[in-house]
Amino acid sequence: MKYAWVNGKIIPYQEAVVPILTHALHYGTSVFEGIRAYWNGKELNIFRAREHYERFHRSARIIGLKIKYSVDELINATVELLKANEFREDVYIRPIHFVSAQTITLDIRDLETTTAILAIPFGKYLQPSGVRAKVVSWRRVHSTMMPVKAKVGGIYVNSVIALLDAKVSGFDEAILLDHEGFVAEGSGENIFIVKNGELHTPPIYSSILEGITRDTVIKLAADLGIKVIERRIAREELYTADEVFFVGTAAEITPVINVDGRDIGDGRPGPVTTRLRDYFMRVVRGEVDKYRHWLTPVY
């Protein structure tokens, strides 16, 4: 990565720095997105850029910040940034809007903010052949405590400690329950289970982030004739599911082959997960005309 975009300008990445007293560094007062761009050997396309930047704006509004750049301006900035970096590979894009004032006050009204976009080469976040997950003791934060519909930097400490719990216990990923003990999501992913050929996933009121990849999977499942049911899922249903998989910008569609030491199915990626993942990868690489409108071309 040679360049970053900061407050309307493309600058050398080494110059994209913040002082140690930056408010967001101390209090997590930032909102961010994770977006992917896919290289198919001929084209680089950003996947669902508009939906990501619309959520970016919503997140900022929820915590009382205002992004002065429109969705279209941010999309254009991202295209120009990717061009400047001359990527010819899959890329992860990280827009962030944060309170950049140097102060220790908790009152963020009228404080200086910064909007920046970074991009890095990025392959697979989780093992495509499947991951082992642990249901951790840490609960997913609830909307009465934190705005879970916003992608807020500070909230992700919840994810960090959950993942640490799973990792030190010998697992690859964490699964968090909501405050009532129902399945919520992974440390950075939404979750689906497969039962009798149908998909089941926690509803948006189960302390989950409304994932854009989650929405993508629901739409693609309809194309494949797979029914999707949004409902609360009990922990023990993970153990008896035919298949379990995570979805997210970083995770894409990743099979979960073991939960709490119990193999899911035969301990290998299942047929429904595999079918959805194959279709998803064709869509993001521009091979399905129906969904070309989800792609923003870079070159």
Secondary structure, DSSP 8 states (H G I E B T S, - for coil): --EEEETTEEEEGGG----TTBHHHHH--EEE--EEEEE-SS-EEEESHHHHHHHHHHHHHHTT----S-HHHHHHHHHHHHHHHT--S-EEEEEEEEE--B---S--TT--EEEEEEEEE---SS-TT-EEEEEEEEE---TTTS-TTS-BGGGGHHHHHHHHHHHHTT-SEEEEE-TTSBEEEESS-EEEEEETTEEEE--TTTT----HHHHHHHHHHHHTT--EEE---BHHHHHH-SEEEEEETTTEEEEEEEETTEESTTSS--HHHHHHHHHHHHHHTT--GGGGGGEEE--
